[in-house]
């Protein structure tokens, strides 16, 4: 049976670029993978065909030969991909697809052979920082103490004792990977002896024990901007753990939490405060002062006849908006307190007032009880 055109196998045009080839290959390989289709010989055959096509077209020289001569370019032992089952070419392409598909789930730390030491990015760190509402209002610089792994200065991160050398790992012969046959597949994994380095140290560094990193508490200054909100995350690039074998460091993420305030509650850029006032102040009107976060005071005017729960808005007395010149407002909710422990004279005055009170003085309650009386009489 004649072979299908490799471009047709992958479902791409002849002039498709590398990205289109890889995308098509990944989709088809996942669809027809034997692990997803156990016992399906047709899927197995398609999986081989897909890998053979991709292994040819991803290689610039092989693709040029195929475009010119077609399948004849690889006949008679001429480098035909996949000859004799799953050879080294198949293993290589499978390594590519697994790296592409699963690499992101491993933090992007793809390993490569070839005898070179794999440089791995350091881990990201999290630091929880609690600040006050006043600090969020004003903004400030905070110094934090972060326990982390830093590169060893004695061995410059290599892990080897200064003045000593390295030798090729006997387990993987310097490749950093070992292969093992497991039934239908050849599995390639990181060498457990050299951890992917391909090289072994003659003597480990005495300061870091051969890790190339050591534990240290670092003091860092963090700028807290004005108006920062609870739950905000600040990223400090390259301030995380040092990378392995000279790899780049990770990042440090600072998560901000704001302590509850004794007076104010925050909603975005606005502040809210509940202030109790006397019944007489609510009835006759008046004013009082409240503290503000800028260490000043603001006057709150109470209109005569103020009802419980009414709010007074103090414009521009709230929180600054992050990275903006805008400022929120302060809303003062007035909670009217009913007097207690009345003296005889106070009671007499209130009883006298009650005799003089009309529905106009208390329109809401007066109107309600008038309606209620009519309901009883009906």
Helices and strands as residue ranges (DSSP letters): H 6-10, H 18-32, H 41-57, H 60-69, G 70-74, H 88-102, G 104-106, E 125-131, H 133-138, E 140-151, E 166-168, E 177-182, E 185-190, E 199-201, E 213-224, E 233-236, E 252-258, E 265-267, E 270-278, H 279-284, E 286-291, E 297-302, E 311-314, E 330-337, H 344-356, H 363-377
